[in-house]
Amino acid sequence: MANNESAPDVTTLRDALREVIDPEAGMNIVDLGLIYSIEVSADAVIVEMTMTSPACPMGEMICAEVAEVLQDLLPDTLRPEVRLVWSPAWSPALMSEEARQHFGW
């Protein structure tokens, strides 16, 4: 964004994160239920997210992509902070209805 505008709202940030695709699942991380929270603080946008499994080999790449997508939307005064958490554990119940239908669940 490269300016001093205020941060986009959480809904806008969450919608932007739909651009991030989990390559193993072939679906965006929002509909997969991997984004647990998005919080805007005085100097950062903090995203708590998980992976479908702690053994996910794509975790670092996905977290880096989340930070990149957010940085493109944020003013210079805010930085993205991505926190990978394992509690609560991810389950298919966290997926959107669209994602469950996509996988036939």
Secondary structure, 3 states (H helix, E strand, C coil): CCCCCCCCCHHHHHHHHHHCEECCCCEECCCCCCEEEEEECCCEEEEEECCCCCCCCCHHHHHHHHHHHHHHHCCCCCEEEEEECCCCCCCHHHCCHHHHHHCCC
